[in-house]
Amino acid sequence: MKVIPVGIWGGYPKANGATSSFLIEHDGFHCLVDCGSGVLASVQNYVPLEKLDAVVISHYHADHIADIGSLQYSRLINYYLGKPSPVLPIYGHDQDEENFKKLSHKEQTIGIAIQETDIISIGPFEVTFCETIHPVYCLAMKFTVNGRSVTLTADTEWADRLVDFAQGTNLLISEANLYEEHLGKAPGHMAGSEAGKLAKLAGANQLVLTHLPLHGDPAEILAEAKGVFEGNAELAVVGKVYEV
Ligand SMILES: [Zn+2]
């Protein structure tokens, strides 16, 4: 499979950037993970919007869902133009009913509820989930195809259960939103050292850091991760194709 970072920022995007989001592809199937601010503009660099086959949402914070409404409008406008696309499934948990309902829009998109215990097929992928530790209910996810996997932590502070969940994964995409001096002061997020520890304990082959802060120099976060994880680690690069 191919994994392409669409956005890398936490909270809000840098100018012309996008919040943390990834495109996961295999066999011509395109699945978007999270759809926050700037994502709709950015993802079109890699796939036309009408070719998206599925979207998975980790949680309902604005930096993960802000562009869902515009995505729905893109399909609605094509429908009015006489070029309707198939109904787009948007997977998200339903522990927040009000936000879950917004995933469905007329004939354009349909919300599909996911549970932590689910093992579901999305196109060619087997997808599993793990609850993270975050101020709102949030699911980490693992995409597996042909015995190879990418695990995305979504938003979380350190959680032991993620070590088991990510065990043996080929590519770990971990949030690393905090500088070390902010550890323990901002709930629901990890620092680079923790992302590195997760990659190490899970035996991941490769670590890619995302949900980065706009302040300071994220290279420091990468250095902290590399201090713990001896494998290949880097900050996510928008548009880079990671072959898994
Ligand atoms: Zn969040």
py3Dmol code that shows the C-alpha trace and the ligand (Angstrom):
import py3Dmol

protein = """\
ATOM      1  CA  MET A   1       0.000   0.000   0.000  1.00  0.00           C
ATOM      2  CA  LYS A   2       0.951   3.634  -0.360  1.00  0.00           C
ATOM      3  CA  VAL A   3       0.592   6.213   2.399  1.00  0.00           C
ATOM      4  CA  ILE A   4       0.716   9.910   1.536  1.00  0.00           C
ATOM      5  CA  PRO A   5       0.657  12.671   4.161  1.00  0.00           C
ATOM      6  CA  VAL A   6      -1.975  15.227   3.131  1.00  0.00           C
ATOM      7  CA  GLY A   7      -1.442  17.495   6.136  1.00  0.00           C
ATOM      8  CA  ILE A   8       0.834  17.425   9.164  1.00  0.00           C
ATOM      9  CA  TRP A   9      -0.270  20.200  11.530  1.00  0.00           C
ATOM     10  CA  GLY A  10      -2.071  19.989  14.855  1.00  0.00           C
ATOM     11  CA  GLY A  11      -4.839  22.417  15.790  1.00  0.00           C
ATOM     12  CA  TYR A  12      -4.770  24.577  12.680  1.00  0.00           C
ATOM     13  CA  PRO A  13      -2.743  24.617   9.465  1.00  0.00           C
ATOM     14  CA  LYS A  14       0.196  26.741   8.461  1.00  0.00           C
ATOM     15  CA  ALA A  15      -0.381  29.040   5.458  1.00  0.00           C
ATOM     16  CA  ASN A  16      -1.248  26.819   2.464  1.00  0.00           C
ATOM     17  CA  GLY A  17      -0.981  23.759   4.674  1.00  0.00           C
ATOM     18  CA  ALA A  18      -3.432  21.313   6.206  1.00  0.00           C
ATOM     19  CA  THR A  19      -4.035  19.678   9.547  1.00  0.00           C
ATOM     20  CA  SER A  20      -2.955  16.082  10.081  1.00  0.00           C
ATOM     21  CA  SER A  21      -4.439  13.776   7.457  1.00  0.00           C
ATOM     22  CA  PHE A  22      -3.281  10.806   5.386  1.00  0.00           C
ATOM     23  CA  LEU A  23      -4.265   9.224   2.109  1.00  0.00           C
ATOM     24  CA  ILE A  24      -3.946   5.436   2.088  1.00  0.00           C
ATOM     25  CA  GLU A  25      -4.026   3.725  -1.300  1.00  0.00           C
ATOM     26  CA  HIS A  26      -3.962   0.192  -2.611  1.00  0.00           C
ATOM     27  CA  ASP A  27      -5.142  -1.285  -5.909  1.00  0.00           C
ATOM     28  CA  GLY A  28      -6.663   2.034  -7.002  1.00  0.00           C
ATOM     29  CA  PHE A  29      -8.701   2.382  -3.794  1.00  0.00           C
ATOM     30  CA  HIS A  30      -8.264   5.749  -2.029  1.00  0.00           C
ATOM     31  CA  CYS A  31      -9.059   6.110   1.656  1.00  0.00           C
ATOM     32  CA  LEU A  32      -8.655   9.436   3.426  1.00  0.00           C
ATOM     33  CA  VAL A  33      -7.922   9.417   7.154  1.00  0.00           C
ATOM     34  CA  ASP A  34      -9.225  12.563   8.858  1.00  0.00           C
ATOM     35  CA  CYS A  35     -10.489  15.630   7.053  1.00  0.00           C
ATOM     36  CA  GLY A  36      -9.628  18.774   8.992  1.00  0.00           C
ATOM     37  CA  SER A  37      -8.743  22.292   7.958  1.00  0.00           C
ATOM     38  CA  GLY A  38      -7.003  22.605   4.592  1.00  0.00           C
ATOM     39  CA  VAL A  39      -7.271  18.899   3.813  1.00  0.00           C
ATOM     40  CA  LEU A  40      -9.758  19.251   0.968  1.00  0.00           C
ATOM     41  CA  ALA A  41      -7.460  21.649  -0.887  1.00  0.00           C
ATOM     42  CA  SER A  42      -4.353  19.549  -0.262  1.00  0.00           C
ATOM     43  CA  VAL A  43      -5.747  16.101  -1.074  1.00  0.00           C
ATOM     44  CA  GLN A  44      -6.600  17.206  -4.620  1.00  0.00           C
ATOM     45  CA  ASN A  45      -2.861  17.241  -5.326  1.00  0.00           C
ATOM     46  CA  TYR A  46      -2.961  13.445  -5.061  1.00  0.00           C
ATOM     47  CA  VAL A  47      -6.456  12.324  -6.062  1.00  0.00           C
ATOM     48  CA  PRO A  48      -9.497  14.060  -7.573  1.00  0.00           C
ATOM     49  CA  LEU A  49     -12.192  14.443  -4.904  1.00  0.00           C
ATOM     50  CA  GLU A  50     -14.654  12.313  -6.869  1.00  0.00           C
ATOM     51  CA  LYS A  51     -12.152   9.427  -6.811  1.00  0.00           C
ATOM     52  CA  LEU A  52     -12.094   9.216  -3.017  1.00  0.00           C
ATOM     53  CA  ASP A  53     -13.585   5.850  -2.063  1.00  0.00           C
ATOM     54  CA  ALA A  54     -13.828   6.165   1.718  1.00  0.00           C
ATOM     55  CA  VAL A  55     -13.041   8.484   4.611  1.00  0.00           C
ATOM     56  CA  VAL A  56     -12.259   7.451   8.184  1.00  0.00           C
ATOM     57  CA  ILE A  57     -12.525   9.982  10.997  1.00  0.00           C
ATOM     58  CA  SER A  58     -10.616   9.376  14.245  1.00  0.00           C
ATOM     59  CA  HIS A  59     -12.579  11.863  16.373  1.00  0.00           C
ATOM     60  CA  TYR A  60     -14.669  14.988  16.150  1.00  0.00           C
ATOM     61  CA  HIS A  61     -12.244  17.785  16.970  1.00  0.00           C
ATOM     62  CA  ALA A  62     -12.310  20.585  14.374  1.00  0.00           C
ATOM     63  CA  ASP A  63      -8.787  19.885  13.131  1.00  0.00           C
ATOM     64  CA  HIS A  64      -9.984  16.417  12.068  1.00  0.00           C
ATOM     65  CA  ILE A  65     -13.420  17.212  10.607  1.00  0.00           C
ATOM     66  CA  ALA A  66     -13.452  20.878   9.528  1.00  0.00           C
ATOM     67  CA  ASP A  67     -13.515  20.093   5.793  1.00  0.00           C
ATOM     68  CA  ILE A  68     -16.164  17.347   5.870  1.00  0.00           C
ATOM     69  CA  GLY A  69     -18.914  19.837   4.984  1.00  0.00           C
ATOM     70  CA  SER A  70     -17.012  21.103   1.955  1.00  0.00           C
ATOM     71  CA  LEU A  71     -16.276  17.534   0.871  1.00  0.00           C
ATOM     72  CA  GLN A  72     -20.022  16.895   0.935  1.00  0.00           C
ATOM     73  CA  TYR A  73     -20.629  20.059  -1.121  1.00  0.00           C
ATOM     74  CA  SER A  74     -18.113  18.890  -3.735  1.00  0.00           C
ATOM     75  CA  ARG A  75     -20.231  15.780  -4.258  1.00  0.00           C
ATOM     76  CA  LEU A  76     -23.488  17.771  -4.172  1.00  0.00           C
ATOM     77  CA  ILE A  77     -22.253  20.157  -6.871  1.00  0.00           C
ATOM     78  CA  ASN A  78     -21.184  17.258  -9.099  1.00  0.00           C
ATOM     79  CA  TYR A  79     -24.639  15.782  -8.579  1.00  0.00           C
ATOM     80  CA  TYR A  80     -26.274  19.033  -9.718  1.00  0.00           C
ATOM     81  CA  LEU A  81     -23.928  19.047 -12.713  1.00  0.00           C
ATOM     82  CA  GLY A  82     -25.255  15.639 -13.709  1.00  0.00           C
ATOM     83  CA  LYS A  83     -22.032  13.852 -12.694  1.00  0.00           C
ATOM     84  CA  PRO A  84     -23.085  12.068  -9.518  1.00  0.00           C
ATOM     85  CA  SER A  85     -20.444  10.059  -7.674  1.00  0.00           C
ATOM     86  CA  PRO A  86     -21.224   6.903  -5.750  1.00  0.00           C
ATOM     87  CA  VAL A  87     -22.283   7.558  -2.152  1.00  0.00           C
ATOM     88  CA  LEU A  88     -19.106   8.152  -0.154  1.00  0.00           C
ATOM     89  CA  PRO A  89     -18.865   6.176   3.108  1.00  0.00           C
ATOM     90  CA  ILE A  90     -17.474   8.177   6.018  1.00  0.00           C
ATOM     91  CA  TYR A  91     -16.531   5.978   8.958  1.00  0.00           C
ATOM     92  CA  GLY A  92     -16.591   7.483  12.432  1.00  0.00           C
ATOM     93  CA  HIS A  93     -17.571   6.449  15.958  1.00  0.00           C
ATOM     94  CA  ASP A  94     -21.088   7.223  17.170  1.00  0.00           C
ATOM     95  CA  GLN A  95     -20.285   8.010  20.801  1.00  0.00           C
ATOM     96  CA  ASP A  96     -20.952  11.622  19.836  1.00  0.00           C
ATOM     97  CA  GLU A  97     -24.324  11.313  18.138  1.00  0.00           C
ATOM     98  CA  GLU A  98     -24.618  14.891  16.995  1.00  0.00           C
ATOM     99  CA  ASN A  99     -21.302  14.866  15.151  1.00  0.00           C
ATOM    100  CA  PHE A 100     -21.795  11.333  13.845  1.00  0.00           C
ATOM    101  CA  LYS A 101     -25.059  12.404  12.184  1.00  0.00           C
ATOM    102  CA  LYS A 102     -23.206  15.131  10.280  1.00  0.00           C
ATOM    103  CA  LEU A 103     -21.201  12.459   8.414  1.00  0.00           C
ATOM    104  CA  SER A 104     -24.345  11.699   6.393  1.00  0.00           C
ATOM    105  CA  HIS A 105     -25.464  14.246   3.826  1.00  0.00           C
ATOM    106  CA  LYS A 106     -28.384  13.668   1.430  1.00  0.00           C
ATOM    107  CA  GLU A 107     -27.338  11.159  -1.248  1.00  0.00           C
ATOM    108  CA  GLN A 108     -23.690  12.230  -1.193  1.00  0.00           C
ATOM    109  CA  THR A 109     -22.139  10.741   1.930  1.00  0.00           C
ATOM    110  CA  ILE A 110     -23.219   8.213   4.509  1.00  0.00           C
ATOM    111  CA  GLY A 111     -21.882   7.921   8.052  1.00  0.00           C
ATOM    112  CA  ILE A 112     -20.957   4.387   9.090  1.00  0.00           C
ATOM    113  CA  ALA A 113     -20.483   3.792  12.814  1.00  0.00           C
ATOM    114  CA  ILE A 114     -17.255   2.120  13.941  1.00  0.00           C
ATOM    115  CA  GLN A 115     -16.589   0.514  17.316  1.00  0.00           C
ATOM    116  CA  GLU A 116     -13.288  -0.133  18.997  1.00  0.00           C
ATOM    117  CA  THR A 117     -13.851  -3.892  18.741  1.00  0.00           C
ATOM    118  CA  ASP A 118     -14.655  -3.875  15.028  1.00  0.00           C
ATOM    119  CA  ILE A 119     -12.580  -5.544  12.364  1.00  0.00           C
ATOM    120  CA  ILE A 120     -13.929  -4.072   9.164  1.00  0.00           C
ATOM    121  CA  SER A 121     -13.128  -4.203   5.482  1.00  0.00           C
ATOM    122  CA  ILE A 122     -12.721  -0.869   3.743  1.00  0.00           C
ATOM    123  CA  GLY A 123     -11.928  -1.613   0.114  1.00  0.00           C
ATOM    124  CA  PRO A 124      -8.851  -3.869   0.136  1.00  0.00           C
ATOM    125  CA  PHE A 125      -7.956  -2.980   3.735  1.00  0.00           C
ATOM    126  CA  GLU A 126      -8.707  -4.736   6.974  1.00  0.00           C
ATOM    127  CA  VAL A 127      -9.094  -1.970   9.533  1.00  0.00           C
ATOM    128  CA  THR A 128      -9.012  -2.270  13.324  1.00  0.00           C
ATOM    129  CA  PHE A 129      -9.309   0.345  16.049  1.00  0.00           C
ATOM    130  CA  CYS A 130      -8.088   1.196  19.550  1.00  0.00           C
ATOM    131  CA  GLU A 131      -9.432   3.851  21.906  1.00  0.00           C
ATOM    132  CA  THR A 132      -6.842   6.498  22.682  1.00  0.00           C
ATOM    133  CA  ILE A 133      -6.550   8.874  25.633  1.00  0.00           C
ATOM    134  CA  HIS A 134      -7.774  12.271  24.506  1.00  0.00           C
ATOM    135  CA  PRO A 135     -10.236  14.881  25.837  1.00  0.00           C
ATOM    136  CA  VAL A 136     -12.896  13.433  23.504  1.00  0.00           C
ATOM    137  CA  TYR A 137     -13.434   9.810  22.434  1.00  0.00           C
ATOM    138  CA  CYS A 138     -10.872   9.058  19.733  1.00  0.00           C
ATOM    139  CA  LEU A 139      -9.834   5.926  17.847  1.00  0.00           C
ATOM    140  CA  ALA A 140      -6.368   4.950  16.658  1.00  0.00           C
ATOM    141  CA  MET A 141      -6.526   2.728  13.586  1.00  0.00           C
ATOM    142  CA  LYS A 142      -4.531   0.081  11.793  1.00  0.00           C
ATOM    143  CA  PHE A 143      -4.822  -0.636   8.051  1.00  0.00           C
ATOM    144  CA  THR A 144      -3.596  -4.046   6.947  1.00  0.00           C
ATOM    145  CA  VAL A 145      -3.313  -5.469   3.454  1.00  0.00           C
ATOM    146  CA  ASN A 146      -1.307  -8.502   2.304  1.00  0.00           C
ATOM    147  CA  GLY A 147       0.173  -8.861   5.791  1.00  0.00           C
ATOM    148  CA  ARG A 148       1.594  -5.327   5.858  1.00  0.00           C
ATOM    149  CA  SER A 149       0.235  -2.609   8.070  1.00  0.00           C
ATOM    150  CA  VAL A 150       0.221   1.069   8.846  1.00  0.00           C
ATOM    151  CA  THR A 151      -0.876   2.148  12.312  1.00  0.00           C
ATOM    152  CA  LEU A 152      -2.053   5.703  12.978  1.00  0.00           C
ATOM    153  CA  THR A 153      -2.248   6.763  16.616  1.00  0.00           C
ATOM    154  CA  ALA A 154      -4.626   9.651  15.900  1.00  0.00           C
ATOM    155  CA  ASP A 155      -4.654  12.067  18.856  1.00  0.00           C
ATOM    156  CA  THR A 156      -3.556  10.623  22.164  1.00  0.00           C
ATOM    157  CA  GLU A 157      -1.428  10.997  25.212  1.00  0.00           C
ATOM    158  CA  TRP A 158       0.718   8.024  26.200  1.00  0.00           C
ATOM    159  CA  ALA A 159      -1.430   4.869  26.414  1.00  0.00           C
ATOM    160  CA  ASP A 160       0.087   1.423  27.144  1.00  0.00           C
ATOM    161  CA  ARG A 161      -2.625  -0.264  25.089  1.00  0.00           C
ATOM    162  CA  LEU A 162      -1.242   1.332  21.922  1.00  0.00           C
ATOM    163  CA  VAL A 163       1.927  -0.742  22.290  1.00  0.00           C
ATOM    164  CA  ASP A 164      -0.079  -3.934  21.823  1.00  0.00           C
ATOM    165  CA  PHE A 165      -2.270  -2.403  19.159  1.00  0.00           C
ATOM    166  CA  ALA A 166       0.691  -1.256  17.045  1.00  0.00           C
ATOM    167  CA  GLN A 167       2.770  -4.395  17.691  1.00  0.00           C
ATOM    168  CA  GLY A 168       4.886  -5.346  14.678  1.00  0.00           C
ATOM    169  CA  THR A 169       3.464  -2.656  12.430  1.00  0.00           C
ATOM    170  CA  ASN A 170       5.485  -1.742   9.350  1.00  0.00           C
ATOM    171  CA  LEU A 171       4.783   1.977   9.542  1.00  0.00           C
ATOM    172  CA  LEU A 172       3.774   3.816  12.703  1.00  0.00           C
ATOM    173  CA  ILE A 173       2.312   7.249  12.112  1.00  0.00           C
ATOM    174  CA  SER A 174       2.348   8.829  15.518  1.00  0.00           C
ATOM    175  CA  GLU A 175       1.156  12.136  16.722  1.00  0.00           C
ATOM    176  CA  ALA A 176       3.905  14.175  18.384  1.00  0.00           C
ATOM    177  CA  ASN A 177       2.274  17.449  19.266  1.00  0.00           C
ATOM    178  CA  LEU A 178       4.361  18.430  22.278  1.00  0.00           C
ATOM    179  CA  TYR A 179       7.822  19.672  23.074  1.00  0.00           C
ATOM    180  CA  GLU A 180       9.300  17.936  26.089  1.00  0.00           C
ATOM    181  CA  GLU A 181       8.789  20.971  28.309  1.00  0.00           C
ATOM    182  CA  HIS A 182       5.035  20.793  27.670  1.00  0.00           C
ATOM    183  CA  LEU A 183       4.716  17.118  28.649  1.00  0.00           C
ATOM    184  CA  GLY A 184       2.061  16.762  31.329  1.00  0.00           C
ATOM    185  CA  LYS A 185       0.808  20.308  30.786  1.00  0.00           C
ATOM    186  CA  ALA A 186      -1.309  19.669  27.678  1.00  0.00           C
ATOM    187  CA  PRO A 187      -3.594  16.660  28.125  1.00  0.00           C
ATOM    188  CA  GLY A 188      -4.280  14.320  25.257  1.00  0.00           C
ATOM    189  CA  HIS A 189      -1.037  14.585  23.316  1.00  0.00           C
ATOM    190  CA  MET A 190       2.424  13.029  23.182  1.00  0.00           C
ATOM    191  CA  ALA A 191       5.940  14.390  22.920  1.00  0.00           C
ATOM    192  CA  GLY A 192       8.574  13.094  20.505  1.00  0.00           C
ATOM    193  CA  SER A 193      10.184  10.884  23.151  1.00  0.00           C
ATOM    194  CA  GLU A 194       6.871   9.116  23.721  1.00  0.00           C
ATOM    195  CA  ALA A 195       6.291   8.597  20.004  1.00  0.00           C
ATOM    196  CA  GLY A 196       9.796   7.108  19.845  1.00  0.00           C
ATOM    197  CA  LYS A 197       9.069   4.886  22.856  1.00  0.00           C
ATOM    198  CA  LEU A 198       5.860   3.662  21.214  1.00  0.00           C
ATOM    199  CA  ALA A 199       7.702   2.815  17.986  1.00  0.00           C
ATOM    200  CA  LYS A 200      10.425   1.014  19.931  1.00  0.00           C
ATOM    201  CA  LEU A 201       8.130  -1.026  22.205  1.00  0.00           C
ATOM    202  CA  ALA A 202       5.801  -1.886  19.306  1.00  0.00           C
ATOM    203  CA  GLY A 203       8.743  -3.003  17.170  1.00  0.00           C
ATOM    204  CA  ALA A 204       7.700  -0.729  14.309  1.00  0.00           C
ATOM    205  CA  ASN A 205       9.898  -0.710  11.206  1.00  0.00           C
ATOM    206  CA  GLN A 206       9.471   2.994  10.548  1.00  0.00           C
ATOM    207  CA  LEU A 207       8.183   5.998  12.476  1.00  0.00           C
ATOM    208  CA  VAL A 208       6.598   9.070  10.917  1.00  0.00           C
ATOM    209  CA  LEU A 209       5.603  11.982  13.154  1.00  0.00           C
ATOM    210  CA  THR A 210       2.548  14.146  12.564  1.00  0.00           C
ATOM    211  CA  HIS A 211       0.076  16.531  14.277  1.00  0.00           C
ATOM    212  CA  LEU A 212       3.044  18.838  14.721  1.00  0.00           C
ATOM    213  CA  PRO A 213       2.933  22.195  16.519  1.00  0.00           C
ATOM    214  CA  LEU A 214       3.253  25.402  14.499  1.00  0.00           C
ATOM    215  CA  HIS A 215       5.352  27.054  17.198  1.00  0.00           C
ATOM    216  CA  GLY A 216       8.987  26.252  17.847  1.00  0.00           C
ATOM    217  CA  ASP A 217      11.034  23.889  15.696  1.00  0.00           C
ATOM    218  CA  PRO A 218       9.521  20.401  15.179  1.00  0.00           C
ATOM    219  CA  ALA A 219      13.044  19.145  14.393  1.00  0.00           C
ATOM    220  CA  GLU A 220      13.505  19.117  18.183  1.00  0.00           C
ATOM    221  CA  ILE A 221      10.554  16.743  18.478  1.00  0.00           C
ATOM    222  CA  LEU A 222      12.111  14.451  15.886  1.00  0.00           C
ATOM    223  CA  ALA A 223      15.429  14.533  17.728  1.00  0.00           C
ATOM    224  CA  GLU A 224      13.657  13.452  20.938  1.00  0.00           C
ATOM    225  CA  ALA A 225      11.991  10.570  19.094  1.00  0.00           C
ATOM    226  CA  LYS A 226      15.289   9.471  17.552  1.00  0.00           C
ATOM    227  CA  GLY A 227      16.861   9.510  20.992  1.00  0.00           C
ATOM    228  CA  VAL A 228      14.587   6.581  21.895  1.00  0.00           C
ATOM    229  CA  PHE A 229      13.801   4.817  18.594  1.00  0.00           C
ATOM    230  CA  GLU A 230      16.784   3.554  16.635  1.00  0.00           C
ATOM    231  CA  GLY A 231      14.879   2.762  13.434  1.00  0.00           C
ATOM    232  CA  ASN A 232      14.028   5.076  10.574  1.00  0.00           C
ATOM    233  CA  ALA A 233      12.158   8.124  11.954  1.00  0.00           C
ATOM    234  CA  GLU A 234      11.167  11.352  10.269  1.00  0.00           C
ATOM    235  CA  LEU A 235       8.687  14.199  10.360  1.00  0.00           C
ATOM    236  CA  ALA A 236       5.833  13.515   7.929  1.00  0.00           C
ATOM    237  CA  VAL A 237       6.471  15.157   4.568  1.00  0.00           C
ATOM    238  CA  VAL A 238       3.363  16.312   2.737  1.00  0.00           C
ATOM    239  CA  GLY A 239       3.080  14.544  -0.620  1.00  0.00           C
ATOM    240  CA  LYS A 240       5.833  12.021   0.037  1.00  0.00           C
ATOM    241  CA  VAL A 241       4.815   8.495  -0.882  1.00  0.00           C
ATOM    242  CA  TYR A 242       5.575   5.973   1.852  1.00  0.00           C
ATOM    243  CA  GLU A 243       5.515   2.457   0.389  1.00  0.00           C
ATOM    244  CA  VAL A 244       4.411  -0.037   3.002  1.00  0.00           C
TER     245      VAL A 244
END
"""
ligand_1 = """\
1
ZN
Zn -8.043 16.103 18.955
"""
view = py3Dmol.view(width=600, height=400)
view.addModel(protein, "pdb")
view.setStyle({"model": 0}, {"cartoon": {"style": "trace"}})
view.addModel(ligand_1, "xyz")
view.setStyle({"model": 1}, {"stick": {}})
view.zoomTo()
view.show()
